[in-house]
Amino acid sequence: MSHPHKVKQGEHLTRIAAQYGFSDPATIWDHADNAELRERRASPDVLRPGDVVYVPDKVAREVSRPVDARHQFTVRVPATRLRLRVEGVDGKPLGNAKGDLTVAGSAAQVTTDGSGKVEHPIPPSAEDGTLVLRPSGVPEVTLEFRIGHLDPVDSRPGQTARLVNLGYAPGPVDGSDLDRFRAAVEEFQCEHGLGVDGVCGAATQAKLREVHGC
């Protein structure tokens, strides 16, 4: 059996799983009642407000062990990891840059790899953070970000957010400024060898997801 959970803005499967006491989000995602959702969403951690996730009932696991002895049980809990990739204004990755990552009030020193990527474990409840990088030879870079607020690429807010993250200027995140949104889409299409029509159709969405990384 399962019960429905309607996704709210900022929620992702890892956070939902923690809310219901599941250590592994796959227990929820792989449930048969979520088959239709899995077909529509490429990633369980990029959900759209209004999506319905079916949360299975928890089942107690029983094991047999002899009495009058001590027993050790190990629970494997998948880590929740934040992954970011940072590029400069010239489009080149800020590789091997040292900096500080602050998430949920906890700070850690990090270093991007050669492709500008940084990866770090975070609590499932984390909602926002700040990354301060000090690349060699260029000014300090400060990025503020929200976790779980990226909508799927088939939605206008999801398309707009990805364009913003990639350095384009599509206007408000809801895509309400249609002229600026179309201009940003045309610029993206032109730079990536797509047909330039200002419409974020299936081919443009696929390239946008590829370039953005999710």
N, C-alpha and C positions, 0 to 999 in steps of 0.2 A: 504493500500500500504506500501511497505518497500523498502529499498535500501541496497545493500551488503556492508559490511565492512570486508576487509581482515585483519585478525589478524597478528600483528607484534610481534616479540620477546619482552617479558616483558609486553604485554597487557593481561588483564583479563576483565571479563564482567563488573565488578564494575567500572573499569577505563573507559571502552568504554562507559558505560551508562552516566557517568559524562561528558565525552567529548561531547556527543550529547544532554546534558541537561535533562537527565532522572534521577530523584531522586531515583527511585526504579529499580534496574537491572532486576527484574522479569518481568517488562513490556516488555523488549526486549526478555528475555529468553523464556517466555511463548508464544511468537508470533508463529502463525501456521507455518510460513516460516522457523522457526528454529527447527522443529520437528526432522529432520534427524540429526542435530547436537546434539540435546539432547540425541539421541540414542547412539551416538558415544562417548560422553564426560560425565563422571560421575559427574563432577563438572563444573559449568559455570566459575569458577575462575581458572581452570587448562585447558587452551586452548593451541593449538599447532600453531606455526606460519604457516600461509597459510590457517587455518580454515576460513570459511566465516560465519560471523554473520549478519543476516538480521535485520536492525534497522527500526522499524516502523515509519511512519510519525507521528509527534506530532499532537494531536487533542485537540483543545481548549474546555474546559469544561465550560458550561454555567449554571448559577444558578440564580434563581429569588429572588430578595429581594426588600422590599419597599424602596422608596426614603425618603429623609429627616431623615435618621437614620444611626447610625454607625454599621458596621458589622465586626465581627471577623472571619477569616478563618484559620483553622489549617491544616498544611501539615505534614503528617507523613513521615519522611525520615529514612529509615533503616540505622543503623550505619555500617560503614565498620570496621571490627575488625581483628586485627592481633592475630593469635594463634601460640604459639611456645611451644615445649616440649623439655626439656633439660635433658640429661643423662650424667653421668660421664664416665670415661674410663672403669669402671667396669660394665657398662650397667645398673647401678642403677640410678633412677631419682634424680635430684638435687632438692629435695623438700624443701619448706619453706626457700628458699634462697632469700635474699634481693639483689636488684641491681638497675641499671639505664638502661632505654630503651630510645634510641634516634632514632626518625624517622622523616624525612623531616625537620630536624633542630630543632625539639621540643623534649625536654627531660622530662622524667617522672620517678618517683621512682616506682618500681614494686616489687612484691614478688611472687615467684612461689608457686603453691599449693602443696599438698602432693605428687602428681604424677609428679612434675617437670614442670607443665604447667604454662604459663603466657599468659594472654589475655588483649588486650588494644585497644581502638578505634584509628583509624588512618585515615588520609585523603585519598580519593580514588586515588589521584595523586601520593602517596608515592611510591618510587621505591627501596629504600634501607634503611638499618638501622643498628644499633649496640646495642647489649645487653651485659651489663657487670654485671655478678653475683658474689656475695661474699658469697659462701656457708660456713657454719660453719665447721671448721676443715680441709678445703682443700684450695688449692690456688685459687685466683681469676680467673674467666673464662670470656673471651671476645669472643663474636661471632659476626661476620659481616654477613649480609644476604641481599639478593635481593628479592624484592616482585614482584610476577607475572611472574617470570622467570622459574618456574617449569613446564616442559613439561609433557604431559600425559604419563601414565605408559606404554602405548603400543608403545612408541618410544624409540630408543636407548638413546638419551640424557635424557629422563625422567627416564629411568631405572638407568642410571649411576648416575644422581643427587641424587636419593633416596638412592642408595648404599653409596654414599659419605656421605650423611646426617646421615646415620645409622652407620657410622664408618668403612665401608669397603674401600678398595683401588682399585677401578676398572680402574684407569688411567684417561685419558682426558675425559672431559664431553661428547664429541661426540662419545665415545666408540671406537675410532680408534685403540687403543691398544687391540686387540682381546684377546691376551693371558691373560692380566691382568683382562680384563672384565670377561672372562670365569672363571678365578680363584675366583674372587669376587662373582660371581653368585653361583659357587659351594660351597663356604664357607657359603653363605646365605642359600642355600638349605639344607646343612648339619645341620646347627644350628636350622632350623625350620621344620625338619622332612619331607622334600620333596625329591623326586627322584633326585639324584645328577647326572646331565648331563652337567652342564655349559650352558644350554640353557634357556633363560628367556622367557619361553612359558606362556600360559594362566594361569596355576596353580601358577607358580612362580610370575607372574605379580600380581595376586590377593592377594597373601600373602605379596608381597612387598608393595602394596597399604595399606593393613591392618596394617602391622607393622609400616609403615611410618606415617599413619594417613590420607593420601590423595593421 
